[in-house]
Amino acid sequence: MQPINFETHPSRYHHIELEINGAIATIGLNIREDKPLRPGYALKLNSYDLGVDIELADAVNRLRFEHPEVSVVVVSSKRDGIFSAGANIFMLGTSTHNFKVNFCKYTNETRLAIEDATENSGQTYIAALNGIASGGGYELPLACKEIYLVDDRRSSVSLPEVPYLGVLPGTGGLTRLVDKRMVRRDRADIFVTLAEGIKGQRAVDWNLVDGVFPASKFNECVAQRAKELAGEGHTERKGILLDPLSPKISEKEISYKYVKVTFGPEERVAHLEIEGPKEIQAIPDDPTVLGADWYPLRTFRELEDALLQLRFNYPETGLIVLHTRGELNKVIQLEEEMFLRRDNWFVNEVMLLVKRVLKRFDVSAKSLFAIVDEGSCFAGSFLELALASDRAYMLTSTEVAITSFNKGSMPMGNGLTRLATKLLGESERVSEVLKQSEPFSAQQAEESGLVTLAIDELDWDDEVRVAIEERASLSPDALTGLEASLRFAGPETLETKIFGRLSAWQNWIFQRPNAVGERGALVMYGKPGSPEFDWRRT
């Protein structure tokens, strides 16, 4: 099967029309039926597949970096009477189990990026529903700050997955209804079991949308609201161009400028190596002159692409072994300077990207081991990767270091730092660790909880080898459940519910005969006859 490419550009979009008009941008859905990611289904009624969401994710990211002057983004449809019918059912019905789950995870991450842009980048998203918004076609608007629906007596919002398909809304719809829009749970219960959805004033009364406008005034009213929110825009900001990463891909490795993934020699193991910064130049008065090739931006864009490649194109790779190569002091110097300049929109945007990529690393359905050996540079954001890993092994002759990046600007989905999550209930120890300005020796790092084990040179090769071989031999299903349960200790948030509770249920439901059996609801959709259910509750 052809590998999935996660890089695109507005000039190559098939399904999205991105328009910039001063302070206001529009993402218009005009999904081409004849351009699915893979053959075998047609993208009718503005339904989407992963290819559409790759374009959407690209547009959201480009607006942040290339068009920072934009302060409002309107998500709309170019089709009369239909906003979006959601994820394409026939795509889901013919996809493998792991693809379905990863598809839901990716679309979740894109919607979280929309919310992050609204909250932290000064780009407020509003959804203009000029027609029916069903399933994922309503979950996308739920990620927006405000939702407006045309009042034409036929257009509704709905989450019909339970009555129609025997599955759950897969991209956070249930959680956003009650946790974000604070829809009463009894009303939410009715809504998500009502296949035809809810329209008009009732949708407003139940807080499913923020307002309805008659068809004759819909575009005018949405434009007026966008203008009110946009103001003058961010006229002081000047964007940069994001160039293609263009990795070199062979059977044995994926190679970027600063990131390299090597497969083997162990079975089902990928070694991911990040090269640290070689030269540190002072951040100029206008940091945008550094462009897309600025080390932290380029490196974390590459890391993000590598993680997506591993997630979708290498499903049998079960363990990622993380390595860094470089000078500890250069990572520290770069990140401290970035932290001091975080009031600049561009530096802040790069830091927000680092935060999002770290979160994508957190939810990897792979085992994650960090290897701190000679030549490593696990400081700051790279130390965050080690803290996020299931285990971190450290050679006794090496050091790791804290930077300002470890002190709260890179939270996990649970709202806590990775160190606080790892040392849950030990807040005093966390405070003590963060006070230390000097690098940590291996013994100090182990005692402080920064790494799992410090190992001397005599035992290093054997201990690391055995740990890798043992991990790669265990059940992938059991490990996925184990890792997801252990990684997000502490409080639940909207984000952890989506990636923990929802993903776990959806993972299970996607394998049940009631959904995907010979006469399961997902399989029978669009065919003559009704689904057949095993009525026993578990």
KEVEXDO-101558 format. One record per residue (C-alpha): residue number from 1; x, y, z. Coordinates in nm, 2 decimals. Layout:
- NUM/X/Y/Z
...
This chain:
- 1/0.00/0.00/0.00
- 2/0.13/0.35/-0.09
- 3/0.27/0.53/0.21
- 4/0.08/0.84/0.34
- 5/0.25/1.17/0.28
- 6/0.17/1.43/0.54
- 7/0.32/1.73/0.36
- 8/0.11/1.94/0.13
- 9/0.07/2.31/0.03
- 10/-0.23/2.53/-0.06
- 11/-0.13/2.51/-0.43
- 12/-0.19/2.13/-0.41
- 13/-0.51/2.13/-0.21
- 14/-0.79/1.93/-0.36
- 15/-1.06/1.99/-0.10
- 16/-1.00/2.32/0.08
- 17/-1.00/2.67/-0.04
- 18/-0.79/2.90/0.18
- 19/-0.87/3.27/0.13
- 20/-0.70/3.56/0.31
- 21/-0.87/3.90/0.33
- 22/-0.68/4.12/0.57
- 23/-0.75/4.03/0.92
- 24/-1.00/3.76/0.82
- 25/-0.92/3.42/0.67
- 26/-1.17/3.17/0.53
- 27/-1.12/2.79/0.52
- 28/-1.39/2.68/0.27
- 29/-1.47/2.31/0.24
- 30/-1.52/2.21/-0.12
- 31/-1.44/1.84/-0.11
- 32/-1.40/1.67/-0.44
- 33/-1.58/1.34/-0.46
- 34/-1.32/1.20/-0.70
- 35/-1.01/1.27/-0.49
- 36/-1.01/1.03/-0.20
- 37/-0.68/0.95/-0.03
- 38/-0.72/0.59/-0.16
- 39/-0.95/0.44/-0.42
- 40/-1.28/0.26/-0.33
- 41/-1.51/0.54/-0.21
- 42/-1.64/0.88/-0.32
- 43/-1.63/1.18/-0.09
- 44/-1.99/1.28/-0.13
- 45/-2.17/1.56/0.06
- 46/-1.85/1.72/0.17
- 47/-1.76/1.41/0.37
- 48/-1.39/1.38/0.45
- 49/-1.11/1.13/0.48
- 50/-0.75/1.16/0.61
- 51/-0.65/1.34/0.29
- 52/-0.89/1.62/0.37
- 53/-0.77/1.65/0.72
- 54/-0.41/1.66/0.62
- 55/-0.50/1.97/0.41
- 56/-0.70/2.12/0.71
- 57/-0.41/2.06/0.95
- 58/-0.17/2.22/0.69
- 59/-0.40/2.52/0.66
- 60/-0.43/2.57/1.03
- 61/-0.05/2.56/1.07
- 62/0.02/2.79/0.77
- 63/-0.22/3.05/0.90
- 64/-0.02/3.06/1.22
- 65/0.32/3.10/1.06
- 66/0.26/3.24/0.71
- 67/-0.04/3.47/0.79
- 68/0.00/3.58/1.15
- 69/-0.18/3.91/1.07
- 70/-0.50/3.71/1.06
- 71/-0.71/3.74/1.38
- 72/-1.03/3.55/1.27
- 73/-1.07/3.23/1.07
- 74/-1.41/3.14/0.93
- 75/-1.46/2.77/0.86
- 76/-1.74/2.74/0.60
- 77/-1.86/2.53/0.31
- 78/-1.86/2.61/-0.06
- 79/-2.16/2.38/-0.12
- 80/-2.51/2.51/-0.08
- 81/-2.72/2.33/0.18
- 82/-2.44/2.11/0.32
- 83/-2.16/2.20/0.55
- 84/-2.02/1.85/0.59
- 85/-2.15/1.50/0.63
- 86/-1.85/1.41/0.84
- 87/-1.60/1.13/0.81
- 88/-1.68/0.92/0.50
- 89/-1.86/0.61/0.61
- 90/-1.74/0.39/0.32
- 91/-1.38/0.49/0.39
- 92/-1.43/0.38/0.76
- 93/-1.61/0.06/0.66
- 94/-1.32/-0.05/0.43
- 95/-1.03/0.06/0.64
- 96/-0.81/-0.15/0.87
- 97/-0.87/-0.13/1.25
- 98/-0.55/0.05/1.32
- 99/-0.61/0.30/1.04
- 100/-0.95/0.39/1.18
- 101/-0.81/0.45/1.52
- 102/-0.52/0.66/1.40
- 103/-0.75/0.85/1.17
- 104/-0.96/0.95/1.47
- 105/-0.64/1.04/1.66
- 106/-0.51/1.26/1.38
- 107/-0.84/1.45/1.34
- 108/-0.85/1.50/1.72
- 109/-0.50/1.66/1.71
- 110/-0.61/1.89/1.42
- 111/-0.91/2.01/1.62
- 112/-0.69/2.07/1.93
- 113/-0.46/2.27/1.71
- 114/-0.76/2.49/1.61
- 115/-0.84/2.54/1.98
- 116/-0.48/2.61/2.06
- 117/-0.46/2.88/1.78
- 118/-0.77/3.04/1.92
- 119/-0.64/3.04/2.28
- 120/-0.27/3.12/2.22
- 121/-0.21/3.26/1.88
- 122/-0.48/3.53/1.86
- 123/-0.66/3.35/1.57
- 124/-1.02/3.30/1.67
- 125/-1.20/3.03/1.48
- 126/-1.58/3.06/1.40
- 127/-1.78/2.80/1.21
- 128/-2.04/2.92/0.95
- 129/-2.28/2.62/0.90
- 130/-2.47/2.70/0.58
- 131/-2.63/2.36/0.57
- 132/-2.64/2.02/0.74
- 133/-2.35/1.95/0.97
- 134/-2.35/1.58/1.06
- 135/-2.11/1.36/1.27
- 136/-1.75/1.48/1.21
- 137/-1.90/1.76/1.02
- 138/-2.03/1.90/1.35
- 139/-1.73/1.79/1.55
- 140/-1.51/2.03/1.34
- 141/-1.73/2.33/1.44
- 142/-1.72/2.21/1.80
- 143/-1.35/2.29/1.79
- 144/-1.43/2.65/1.69
- 145/-1.49/2.93/1.94
- 146/-1.83/3.02/1.80
- 147/-2.08/2.83/1.58
- 148/-2.35/2.98/1.36
- 149/-2.62/2.78/1.18
- 150/-2.84/2.88/0.89
- 151/-3.21/2.88/0.98
- 152/-3.37/2.74/0.67
- 153/-3.60/2.48/0.83
- 154/-3.39/2.19/0.70
- 155/-3.03/2.25/0.82
- 156/-2.94/2.08/1.15
- 157/-2.65/1.98/1.36
- 158/-2.62/1.61/1.46
- 159/-2.40/1.34/1.59
- 160/-2.57/1.03/1.45
- 161/-2.29/0.77/1.49
- 162/-2.47/0.58/1.76
- 163/-2.81/0.53/1.59
- 164/-2.67/0.50/1.23
- 165/-2.33/0.32/1.27
- 166/-2.31/0.16/1.61
- 167/-1.99/0.35/1.70
- 168/-1.91/0.68/1.88
- 169/-1.84/1.03/1.75
- 170/-1.47/0.98/1.70
- 171/-1.31/1.32/1.72
- 172/-1.41/1.45/2.06
- 173/-1.78/1.54/2.00
- 174/-1.92/1.38/2.31
- 175/-1.65/1.54/2.53
- 176/-1.68/1.89/2.38
- 177/-2.05/1.88/2.41
- 178/-2.05/1.85/2.79
- 179/-1.70/1.97/2.89
- 180/-1.66/2.26/2.65
- 181/-2.00/2.38/2.55
- 182/-2.15/2.26/2.88
- 183/-2.46/2.11/2.72
- 184/-2.67/1.94/2.99
- 185/-2.59/1.57/2.99
- 186/-2.95/1.47/2.96
- 187/-3.00/1.69/2.66
- 188/-2.67/1.56/2.52
- 189/-2.81/1.21/2.56
- 190/-3.11/1.29/2.35
- 191/-2.90/1.48/2.09
- 192/-2.65/1.20/2.02
- 193/-2.92/0.94/1.99
- 194/-3.14/1.15/1.76
- 195/-3.02/1.07/1.41
- 196/-3.19/1.37/1.24
- 197/-3.02/1.62/1.48
- 198/-3.15/1.95/1.60
- 199/-3.21/2.27/1.41
- 200/-3.31/2.63/1.45
- 201/-3.38/2.80/1.78
- 202/-3.37/2.47/1.97
- 203/-3.01/2.43/1.87
- 204/-2.94/2.77/2.03
- 205/-3.14/2.70/2.34
- 206/-2.95/2.38/2.40
- 207/-2.62/2.56/2.34
- 208/-2.54/2.34/2.04
- 209/-2.47/2.66/1.84
- 210/-2.42/3.02/1.93
- 211/-2.68/3.16/1.69
- 212/-2.90/3.11/1.39
- 213/-2.94/3.35/1.10
- 214/-3.20/3.33/0.82
- 215/-3.07/3.21/0.48
- 216/-3.13/3.55/0.32
- 217/-2.89/3.72/0.57
- 218/-2.66/3.43/0.67
- 219/-2.35/3.53/0.49
- 220/-2.39/3.90/0.58
- 221/-2.44/3.82/0.95
- 222/-2.14/3.58/0.97
- 223/-1.93/3.84/0.79
- 224/-2.04/4.11/1.04
- 225/-1.96/3.89/1.33
- 226/-1.62/3.80/1.19
- 227/-1.55/4.17/1.14
- 228/-1.64/4.25/1.50
- 229/-1.41/3.98/1.63
- 230/-1.12/4.06/1.40
- 231/-1.08/4.42/1.46
- 232/-0.77/4.55/1.28
- 233/-0.60/4.22/1.30
- 234/-0.23/4.17/1.39
- 235/-0.09/4.43/1.16
- 236/0.25/4.43/1.33
- 237/0.32/4.07/1.24
- 238/0.50/3.96/0.93
- 239/0.48/3.59/0.84
- 240/0.74/3.35/0.71
- 241/0.71/3.08/0.44
- 242/0.71/2.71/0.55
- 243/0.93/2.52/0.30
- 244/0.88/2.15/0.24
- 245/1.07/1.90/0.46
- 246/1.12/1.65/0.18
- 247/1.26/1.36/0.38
- 248/1.47/1.09/0.21
- 249/1.29/0.76/0.26
- 250/1.43/0.42/0.21
- 251/1.36/0.07/0.33
- 252/1.60/0.11/0.63
- 253/1.55/0.48/0.73
- 254/1.37/0.81/0.71
- 255/1.62/1.10/0.70
- 256/1.56/1.47/0.75
- 257/1.81/1.75/0.81
- 258/1.82/1.71/1.19
- 259/1.60/1.40/1.25
- 260/1.67/1.05/1.14
- 261/1.47/0.73/1.19
- 262/1.65/0.40/1.15
- 263/1.47/0.06/1.15
- 264/1.63/-0.23/1.33
- 265/1.86/-0.41/1.38
- 266/1.61/-0.53/1.64
- 267/1.27/-0.66/1.50
- 268/0.98/-0.41/1.53
- 269/1.21/-0.13/1.67
- 270/1.28/0.21/1.53
- 271/1.57/0.43/1.65
- 272/1.48/0.80/1.63
- 273/1.78/1.03/1.65
- 274/1.77/1.41/1.69
- 275/2.08/1.61/1.61
- 276/2.12/1.91/1.85
- 277/2.20/2.27/1.75
- 278/2.56/2.32/1.62
- 279/2.58/2.69/1.63
- 280/2.39/2.94/1.85
- 281/2.33/3.28/1.70
- 282/2.16/3.56/1.90
- 283/1.79/3.60/1.82
- 284/1.77/3.92/1.61
- 285/1.53/4.21/1.68
- 286/1.31/4.07/1.41
- 287/1.32/3.69/1.47
- 288/1.13/3.62/1.15
- 289/1.44/3.68/0.95
- 290/1.56/3.34/1.08
- 291/1.28/3.18/0.87
- 292/1.16/2.83/0.85
- 293/1.51/2.69/0.87
- 294/1.56/2.82/1.23
- 295/1.68/2.52/1.42
- 296/1.39/2.47/1.67
- 297/1.12/2.52/1.41
- 298/1.28/2.30/1.15
- 299/1.37/2.02/1.41
- 300/1.02/2.00/1.56
- 301/0.85/2.01/1.22
- 302/1.07/1.72/1.12
- 303/1.00/1.53/1.45
- 304/0.63/1.58/1.40
- 305/0.64/1.44/1.04
- 306/0.85/1.14/1.16
- 307/0.60/1.06/1.44
- 308/0.32/1.07/1.18
- 309/0.51/0.85/0.94
- 310/0.58/0.60/1.22
- 311/0.21/0.61/1.33
- 312/0.05/0.54/0.99
- 313/0.31/0.39/0.76
- 314/0.49/0.15/1.01
- 315/0.21/-0.01/1.22
- 316/0.43/-0.31/1.31
- 317/0.70/-0.10/1.46
- 318/0.62/-0.13/1.83
- 319/0.91/0.05/2.01
- 320/1.07/0.39/1.94
- 321/1.41/0.42/2.09
- 322/1.50/0.79/2.13
- 323/1.85/0.93/2.10
- 324/1.99/1.28/2.09
- 325/2.33/1.39/1.96
- 326/2.49/1.73/2.04
- 327/2.61/1.96/2.31
- 328/2.40/2.01/2.63
- 329/2.51/2.37/2.68
- 330/2.40/2.47/2.33
- 331/2.05/2.34/2.38
- 332/2.03/2.52/2.71
- 333/2.16/2.85/2.56
- 334/1.91/2.83/2.27
- 335/1.61/2.76/2.48
- 336/1.69/3.02/2.75
- 337/1.72/3.28/2.48
- 338/1.39/3.17/2.33
- 339/1.22/3.19/2.66
- 340/1.34/3.54/2.72
- 341/1.20/3.64/2.37
- 342/0.87/3.46/2.40
- 343/0.67/3.79/2.39
- 344/0.76/3.80/2.02
- 345/0.48/3.63/1.82
- 346/0.72/3.42/1.60
- 347/0.93/3.29/1.89
- 348/0.60/3.22/2.08
- 349/0.46/3.04/1.78
- 350/0.77/2.81/1.76
- 351/0.73/2.73/2.13
- 352/0.36/2.65/2.07
- 353/0.47/2.41/1.79
- 354/0.72/2.24/2.03
- 355/0.44/2.20/2.28
- 356/0.20/2.04/2.02
- 357/0.47/1.80/1.89
- 358/0.55/1.69/2.24
- 359/0.18/1.62/2.29
- 360/0.18/1.41/1.97
- 361/0.47/1.22/2.12
- 362/0.28/1.16/2.44
- 363/-0.01/0.99/2.26
- 364/0.20/0.77/2.04
- 365/0.06/0.41/2.04
- 366/0.42/0.29/2.05
- 367/0.65/0.21/2.34
- 368/0.89/0.49/2.40
- 369/1.24/0.44/2.55
- 370/1.49/0.73/2.58
- 371/1.87/0.65/2.58
- 372/2.09/0.90/2.75
- 373/2.44/0.79/2.65
- 374/2.77/0.95/2.54
- 375/2.71/1.25/2.31
- 376/2.35/1.30/2.42
- 377/2.20/1.64/2.47
- 378/1.88/1.58/2.68
- 379/1.81/1.93/2.80
- 380/1.49/2.13/2.80
- 381/1.25/2.02/2.53
- 382/1.46/1.71/2.46
- 383/1.45/1.63/2.83
- 384/1.07/1.66/2.79
- 385/1.09/1.37/2.54
- 386/1.28/1.16/2.79
- 387/1.02/1.25/3.06
- 388/0.74/1.15/2.83
- 389/0.90/0.82/2.75
- 390/0.79/0.50/2.92
- 391/1.15/0.45/3.04
- 392/1.47/0.65/3.03
- 393/1.81/0.47/3.06
- 394/2.11/0.69/3.15
- 395/2.48/0.61/3.13
- 396/2.65/0.71/3.45
- 397/2.91/0.92/3.28
- 398/2.65/1.15/3.12
- 399/2.44/1.46/3.22
- 400/2.09/1.60/3.16
- 401/1.97/1.95/3.22
- 402/1.66/2.16/3.30
- 403/1.58/2.48/3.11
- 404/1.29/2.72/3.14
- 405/1.10/2.50/2.89
- 406/1.06/2.24/3.17
- 407/0.89/2.49/3.41
- 408/0.54/2.50/3.28
- 409/0.54/2.62/2.92
- 410/0.51/2.27/2.78
- 411/0.22/2.10/2.97
- 412/0.08/1.76/2.89
- 413/-0.28/1.72/2.80
- 414/-0.36/1.68/3.17
- 415/-0.25/2.04/3.23
- 416/0.06/1.93/3.43
- 417/0.42/1.93/3.33
- 418/0.57/1.59/3.25
- 419/0.79/1.61/3.56
- 420/0.49/1.68/3.78
- 421/0.30/1.40/3.62
- 422/0.59/1.16/3.67
- 423/0.63/1.27/4.03
- 424/0.26/1.30/4.11
- 425/0.21/1.36/4.48
- 426/0.57/1.48/4.52
- 427/0.53/1.85/4.46
- 428/0.82/1.94/4.70
- 429/1.06/1.72/4.50
- 430/0.94/1.88/4.17
- 431/1.02/2.22/4.32
- 432/1.36/2.11/4.43
- 433/1.45/1.97/4.09
- 434/1.34/2.28/3.91
- 435/1.56/2.50/4.14
- 436/1.88/2.33/4.02
- 437/2.06/2.54/3.76
- 438/2.35/2.31/3.70
- 439/2.33/1.99/3.49
- 440/2.23/1.67/3.67
- 441/2.47/1.38/3.70
- 442/2.33/1.03/3.63
- 443/2.29/0.96/4.00
- 444/2.12/1.29/4.06
- 445/1.89/1.24/3.76
- 446/1.78/0.89/3.89
- 447/1.73/1.01/4.24
- 448/1.53/1.32/4.12
- 449/1.30/1.11/3.89
- 450/1.44/1.26/3.56
- 451/1.54/0.92/3.44
- 452/1.44/0.56/3.52
- 453/1.78/0.40/3.57
- 454/2.14/0.51/3.58
- 455/2.36/0.23/3.45
- 456/2.74/0.20/3.46
- 457/2.95/0.14/3.15
- 458/3.02/-0.23/3.23
- 459/2.65/-0.33/3.23
- 460/2.52/-0.07/2.98
- 461/2.51/-0.26/2.66
- 462/2.36/-0.58/2.80
- 463/2.09/-0.40/3.01
- 464/1.98/-0.18/2.73
- 465/1.98/-0.46/2.48
- 466/1.77/-0.69/2.70
- 467/1.52/-0.41/2.78
- 468/1.47/-0.34/2.41
- 469/1.44/-0.70/2.31
- 470/1.20/-0.78/2.60
- 471/0.98/-0.48/2.52
- 472/0.96/-0.57/2.15
- 473/0.85/-0.92/2.23
- 474/0.54/-0.83/2.44
- 475/0.18/-0.81/2.32
- 476/0.12/-0.49/2.13
- 477/-0.25/-0.48/2.25
- 478/-0.16/-0.51/2.61
- 479/0.13/-0.26/2.58
- 480/-0.10/0.00/2.41
- 481/-0.35/-0.03/2.70
- 482/-0.07/-0.03/2.96
- 483/0.10/0.28/2.82
- 484/-0.22/0.48/2.78
- 485/-0.31/0.40/3.14
- 486/0.02/0.50/3.29
- 487/0.13/0.80/3.08
- 488/-0.15/1.04/3.19
- 489/-0.15/1.03/3.57
- 490/-0.33/1.31/3.75
- 491/-0.64/1.51/3.66
- 492/-0.87/1.45/3.37
- 493/-0.92/1.72/3.12
- 494/-1.11/1.75/2.79
- 495/-0.79/1.65/2.61
- 496/-0.72/1.34/2.82
- 497/-1.08/1.23/2.80
- 498/-1.06/1.24/2.42
- 499/-0.73/1.06/2.39
- 500/-0.78/0.82/2.69
- 501/-1.14/0.75/2.76
- 502/-1.28/0.81/2.41
- 503/-0.99/0.64/2.22
- 504/-1.01/0.34/2.45
- 505/-1.38/0.29/2.39
- 506/-1.36/0.36/2.02
- 507/-1.07/0.12/1.99
- 508/-1.29/-0.15/2.14
- 509/-1.61/-0.06/1.96
- 510/-1.43/-0.06/1.62
- 511/-1.36/-0.43/1.67
- 512/-1.70/-0.55/1.79
- 513/-1.93/-0.74/1.56
- 514/-2.21/-0.49/1.64
- 515/-2.01/-0.23/1.45
- 516/-1.79/-0.43/1.20
- 517/-1.93/-0.78/1.20
- 518/-2.09/-0.93/0.88
- 519/-2.41/-0.74/0.96
- 520/-2.27/-0.48/1.19
- 521/-2.40/-0.12/1.17
- 522/-2.09/0.03/1.01
- 523/-2.08/-0.25/0.75
- 524/-2.45/-0.24/0.67
- 525/-2.46/0.14/0.63
- 526/-2.60/0.22/0.28
- 527/-2.70/-0.14/0.21
- 528/-3.04/-0.30/0.21
- 529/-3.15/-0.44/0.54
- 530/-3.09/-0.36/0.90
- 531/-2.79/-0.43/1.13
- 532/-2.80/-0.72/1.36
- 533/-2.68/-0.67/1.72
- 534/-2.57/-0.90/1.99
- 535/-2.79/-0.76/2.26
- 536/-2.58/-0.88/2.56
- 537/-2.42/-0.58/2.75
- 538/-2.06/-0.62/2.88
